[in-house]
Amino acid sequence: MNELGRQAEDRAAAYLKTRGYKILAMRWSCPMGELDIVALDGGTMVFAEVKARSSFAYGFPAEMVGRRKRARIVKRR
């Protein structure tokens, strides 16, 4: 991971904390992939994917989490 990405994840976690989220893990990985931030918002578990961009030339951040990644997150073993 590059420094820009690490800084963006740290800023995102700090922001979530100010909004009352409890950060459970950062840069969590398993054989199926990585999650940038795992947090709790009350009783809701939140998985945050952080994208640092200087422009929208390559699309909006939400477009970077495709169907395959969402399916891996919710896949049950």
OpenMM code with the backbone's topology and positions (N, CA, C; nanometers):
from openmm import Vec3, app, unit

residues = "MET ASN GLU LEU GLY ARG GLN ALA GLU ASP ARG ALA ALA ALA TYR LEU LYS THR ARG GLY TYR LYS ILE LEU ALA MET ARG TRP SER CYS PRO MET GLY GLU LEU ASP ILE VAL ALA LEU ASP GLY GLY THR MET VAL PHE ALA GLU VAL LYS ALA ARG SER SER PHE ALA TYR GLY PHE PRO ALA GLU MET VAL GLY ARG ARG LYS ARG ALA ARG ILE VAL LYS ARG ARG".split()
positions = [
    Vec3(0.0847, -0.1169, 0.0000),
    Vec3(0.0000, 0.0000, 0.0000),
    Vec3(0.0894, 0.1234, 0.0000),
    Vec3(0.0475, 0.2230, -0.0763),
    Vec3(0.1268, 0.3454, -0.0802),
    Vec3(0.0870, 0.4404, 0.0328),
    Vec3(0.1679, 0.5411, 0.0523),
    Vec3(0.1472, 0.6348, 0.1629),
    Vec3(0.0161, 0.7119, 0.1482),
    Vec3(-0.0200, 0.7501, 0.0277),
    Vec3(-0.1456, 0.8223, 0.0059),
    Vec3(-0.2643, 0.7378, 0.0516),
    Vec3(-0.2636, 0.6106, 0.0174),
    Vec3(-0.3718, 0.5213, 0.0577),
    Vec3(-0.3784, 0.5033, 0.2079),
    Vec3(-0.2650, 0.4885, 0.2703),
    Vec3(-0.2595, 0.4721, 0.4162),
    Vec3(-0.3125, 0.5977, 0.4857),
    Vec3(-0.2712, 0.7143, 0.4384),
    Vec3(-0.3185, 0.8397, 0.4972),
    Vec3(-0.4697, 0.8552, 0.4785),
    Vec3(-0.5198, 0.8178, 0.3610),
    Vec3(-0.6634, 0.8282, 0.3359),
    Vec3(-0.7419, 0.7371, 0.4292),
    Vec3(-0.6935, 0.6158, 0.4512),
    Vec3(-0.7608, 0.5236, 0.5436),
    Vec3(-0.7580, 0.5766, 0.6864),
    Vec3(-0.6454, 0.6328, 0.7272),
    Vec3(-0.6354, 0.6891, 0.8619),
    Vec3(-0.7320, 0.8065, 0.8794),
    Vec3(-0.7417, 0.8928, 0.7777),
    Vec3(-0.8348, 1.0062, 0.7846),
    Vec3(-0.9794, 0.9579, 0.7867),
    Vec3(-1.0106, 0.8560, 0.7068),
    Vec3(-1.1467, 0.8021, 0.7044),
    Vec3(-1.1840, 0.7440, 0.8401),
    Vec3(-1.0927, 0.6711, 0.9028),
    Vec3(-1.1193, 0.6134, 1.0352),
    Vec3(-1.1382, 0.7242, 1.1390),
    Vec3(-1.0564, 0.8275, 1.1327),
    Vec3(-1.0701, 0.9391, 1.2265),
    Vec3(-1.2063, 1.0066, 1.2089),
    Vec3(-1.2492, 1.0237, 1.0850),
    Vec3(-1.3797, 1.0831, 1.0582),
    Vec3(-1.4916, 0.9962, 1.1150),
    Vec3(-1.4841, 0.8664, 1.0898),
    Vec3(-1.5875, 0.7765, 1.1409),
    Vec3(-1.5937, 0.7814, 1.2936),
    Vec3(-1.4779, 0.7886, 1.3582),
    Vec3(-1.4756, 0.7983, 1.5052),
    Vec3(-1.5487, 0.9229, 1.5527),
    Vec3(-1.5287, 1.0364, 1.4836),
    Vec3(-1.5976, 1.1596, 1.5239),
    Vec3(-1.7481, 1.1470, 1.5065),
    Vec3(-1.7925, 1.0544, 1.4224),
    Vec3(-1.9352, 1.0324, 1.3996),
    Vec3(-1.9910, 0.9239, 1.4909),
    Vec3(-1.9085, 0.8749, 1.5841),
    Vec3(-1.9550, 0.7778, 1.6823),
    Vec3(-1.9339, 0.6322, 1.6466),
    Vec3(-1.8662, 0.6041, 1.5366),
    Vec3(-1.8374, 0.4656, 1.4988),
    Vec3(-1.7264, 0.4119, 1.5871),
    Vec3(-1.7323, 0.2845, 1.6178),
    Vec3(-1.6243, 0.2173, 1.6900),
    Vec3(-1.5435, 0.1383, 1.5872),
    Vec3(-1.4175, 0.1731, 1.5707),
    Vec3(-1.3310, 0.1063, 1.4730),
    Vec3(-1.2868, -0.0271, 1.5315),
    Vec3(-1.3206, -0.1350, 1.4643),
    Vec3(-1.2831, -0.2694, 1.5096),
    Vec3(-1.1526, -0.3163, 1.4478),
    Vec3(-1.1307, -0.2809, 1.3214),
    Vec3(-1.0091, -0.3248, 1.2515),
    Vec3(-0.9816, -0.2324, 1.1341),
    Vec3(-0.8533, -0.2214, 1.1030),
    Vec3(-0.8114, -0.1486, 0.9830),
    Vec3(-0.7181, -0.2382, 0.9035),
    Vec3(-0.7329, -0.2310, 0.7727),
    Vec3(-0.6512, -0.3112, 0.6799),
    Vec3(-0.6601, -0.4594, 0.7153),
    Vec3(-0.7816, -0.5037, 0.7443),
    Vec3(-0.8075, -0.6426, 0.7823),
    Vec3(-0.8026, -0.7299, 0.6584),
    Vec3(-0.7316, -0.8399, 0.6657),
    Vec3(-0.7219, -0.9273, 0.5486),
    Vec3(-0.7474, -1.0723, 0.5865),
    Vec3(-0.7926, -1.1451, 0.4869),
    Vec3(-0.8174, -1.2877, 0.4996),
    Vec3(-0.7926, -1.3474, 0.3617),
    Vec3(-0.8017, -1.4786, 0.3460),
    Vec3(-0.7756, -1.5385, 0.2147),
    Vec3(-0.8662, -1.4853, 0.1019),
    Vec3(-0.9826, -1.4319, 0.1371),
    Vec3(-1.0748, -1.3829, 0.0346),
    Vec3(-1.0506, -1.2377, -0.0044),
    Vec3(-0.9644, -1.1667, 0.0678),
    Vec3(-0.9372, -1.0278, 0.0327),
    Vec3(-0.9108, -0.9418, 0.1537),
    Vec3(-0.9231, -0.8103, 0.1340),
    Vec3(-0.8939, -0.7134, 0.2390),
    Vec3(-1.0092, -0.6162, 0.2540),
    Vec3(-1.0317, -0.5737, 0.3775),
    Vec3(-1.1267, -0.4673, 0.4071),
    Vec3(-1.0483, -0.3526, 0.4690),
    Vec3(-1.0706, -0.2315, 0.4197),
    Vec3(-0.9943, -0.1175, 0.4694),
    Vec3(-1.0297, -0.0841, 0.6135),
    Vec3(-1.1606, -0.0750, 0.6422),
    Vec3(-1.2054, -0.0421, 0.7777),
    Vec3(-1.3255, -0.1288, 0.8128),
    Vec3(-1.3208, -0.1884, 0.9313),
    Vec3(-1.4350, -0.2614, 0.9864),
    Vec3(-1.4740, -0.1851, 1.1126),
    Vec3(-1.6019, -0.1461, 1.1203),
    Vec3(-1.6458, -0.0627, 1.2319),
    Vec3(-1.7857, -0.1019, 1.2769),
    Vec3(-1.8236, -0.0511, 1.3937),
    Vec3(-1.9600, -0.0669, 1.4437),
    Vec3(-2.0251, 0.0704, 1.4522),
    Vec3(-2.1474, 0.0780, 1.4038),
    Vec3(-2.2304, 0.1975, 1.4168),
    Vec3(-2.3529, 0.1540, 1.4942),
    Vec3(-2.3461, 0.1666, 1.6261),
    Vec3(-2.4523, 0.1113, 1.7103),
    Vec3(-2.4466, -0.0401, 1.6988),
    Vec3(-2.5538, -0.1011, 1.6521),
    Vec3(-2.5567, -0.2456, 1.6343),
    Vec3(-2.5307, -0.2899, 1.4918),
    Vec3(-2.4885, -0.1986, 1.4055),
    Vec3(-2.4650, -0.2297, 1.2642),
    Vec3(-2.3164, -0.2406, 1.2351),
    Vec3(-2.2757, -0.3534, 1.1763),
    Vec3(-2.1365, -0.3685, 1.1351),
    Vec3(-2.1193, -0.2996, 1.0003),
    Vec3(-2.0129, -0.2204, 0.9901),
    Vec3(-1.9871, -0.1395, 0.8709),
    Vec3(-1.8535, -0.1808, 0.8113),
    Vec3(-1.8532, -0.2035, 0.6797),
    Vec3(-1.7302, -0.2313, 0.6060),
    Vec3(-1.7059, -0.1121, 0.5147),
    Vec3(-1.5949, -0.0419, 0.5364),
    Vec3(-1.5657, 0.0778, 0.4580),
    Vec3(-1.4480, 0.0525, 0.3650),
    Vec3(-1.4696, 0.0789, 0.2389),
    Vec3(-1.3646, 0.0733, 0.1369),
    Vec3(-1.3227, 0.2170, 0.1109),
    Vec3(-1.1947, 0.2468, 0.1269),
    Vec3(-1.1451, 0.3831, 0.1134),
    Vec3(-1.0710, 0.3960, -0.0188),
    Vec3(-1.1058, 0.5000, -0.0950),
    Vec3(-1.0390, 0.5286, -0.2217),
    Vec3(-0.9921, 0.6730, -0.2199),
    Vec3(-0.8639, 0.6951, -0.2400),
    Vec3(-0.8076, 0.8298, -0.2462),
    Vec3(-0.7904, 0.8665, -0.3929),
    Vec3(-0.8547, 0.9737, -0.4337),
    Vec3(-0.8482, 1.0186, -0.5724),
    Vec3(-0.8309, 1.1696, -0.5748),
    Vec3(-0.7590, 1.2176, -0.6734),
    Vec3(-0.7446, 1.3622, -0.6893),
    Vec3(-0.8476, 1.4171, -0.7870),
    Vec3(-0.9174, 1.3274, -0.8574),
    Vec3(-1.0235, 1.3698, -0.9492),
    Vec3(-1.1178, 1.2522, -0.9717),
    Vec3(-1.2255, 1.2769, -1.0429),
    Vec3(-1.3202, 1.1713, -1.0753),
    Vec3(-1.2938, 1.1134, -1.2149),
    Vec3(-1.1745, 1.1344, -1.2687),
    Vec3(-1.1406, 1.0887, -1.4032),
    Vec3(-1.1562, 0.9371, -1.4187),
    Vec3(-1.1331, 0.8628, -1.3134),
    Vec3(-1.1448, 0.7171, -1.3191),
    Vec3(-1.2748, 0.6674, -1.2565),
    Vec3(-1.3678, 0.7592, -1.2321),
    Vec3(-1.4960, 0.7220, -1.1754),
    Vec3(-1.5090, 0.7672, -1.0316),
    Vec3(-1.6284, 0.7479, -0.9777),
    Vec3(-1.6567, 0.7850, -0.8397),
    Vec3(-1.6158, 0.6714, -0.7473),
    Vec3(-1.5776, 0.7034, -0.6243),
    Vec3(-1.5324, 0.5989, -0.5318),
    Vec3(-1.6303, 0.4824, -0.5170),
    Vec3(-1.7593, 0.5102, -0.5090),
    Vec3(-1.8579, 0.4031, -0.4925),
    Vec3(-1.8580, 0.3061, -0.6100),
    Vec3(-1.8164, 0.3525, -0.7255),
    Vec3(-1.8116, 0.2660, -0.8438),
    Vec3(-1.6953, 0.1672, -0.8384),
    Vec3(-1.6020, 0.1897, -0.7484),
    Vec3(-1.4843, 0.1038, -0.7388),
    Vec3(-1.5114, -0.0234, -0.6601),
    Vec3(-1.6220, -0.0307, -0.5899),
    Vec3(-1.6598, -0.1512, -0.5157),
    Vec3(-1.7672, -0.2200, -0.5981),
    Vec3(-1.7232, -0.3123, -0.6788),
    Vec3(-1.8139, -0.3795, -0.7717),
    Vec3(-1.8913, -0.4941, -0.7094),
    Vec3(-1.9707, -0.5545, -0.7923),
    Vec3(-2.0549, -0.6661, -0.7495),
    Vec3(-1.9727, -0.7809, -0.6917),
    Vec3(-1.8582, -0.8103, -0.7523),
    Vec3(-1.7753, -0.9229, -0.7049),
    Vec3(-1.7227, -0.8989, -0.5638),
    Vec3(-1.6743, -0.7755, -0.5362),
    Vec3(-1.6217, -0.7475, -0.4021),
    Vec3(-1.7347, -0.7501, -0.2995),
    Vec3(-1.8491, -0.6931, -0.3328),
    Vec3(-1.9627, -0.6970, -0.2397),
    Vec3(-2.0038, -0.8411, -0.2124),
    Vec3(-2.0038, -0.9253, -0.3142),
    Vec3(-2.0407, -1.0661, -0.2962),
    Vec3(-1.9400, -1.1375, -0.2066),
    Vec3(-1.8112, -1.1068, -0.2201),
    Vec3(-1.7104, -1.1706, -0.1342),
    Vec3(-1.7295, -1.1295, 0.0114),
    Vec3(-1.7697, -1.0052, 0.0345),
    Vec3(-1.7877, -0.9572, 0.1718),
    Vec3(-1.9010, -1.0315, 0.2408),
    Vec3(-2.0080, -1.0592, 0.1684),
    Vec3(-2.1239, -1.1222, 0.2317),
    Vec3(-2.1265, -1.2738, 0.2163),
    Vec3(-2.0302, -1.3301, 0.1450),
    Vec3(-2.0277, -1.4741, 0.1224),
    Vec3(-2.0173, -1.5500, 0.2544),
    Vec3(-2.0978, -1.6514, 0.2662),
    Vec3(-2.0938, -1.7363, 0.3869),
    Vec3(-2.0217, -1.8655, 0.3534),
    Vec3(-1.9479, -1.9139, 0.4485),
    Vec3(-1.8756, -2.0406, 0.4276),
    Vec3(-1.9491, -2.1511, 0.4930),
] * unit.nanometer
topology = app.Topology()
chain = topology.addChain("A")
for resn in residues:
    res = topology.addResidue(resn, chain)
    for name in ("N", "CA", "C"):
        topology.addAtom(name, app.Element.getBySymbol(name[0]), res)
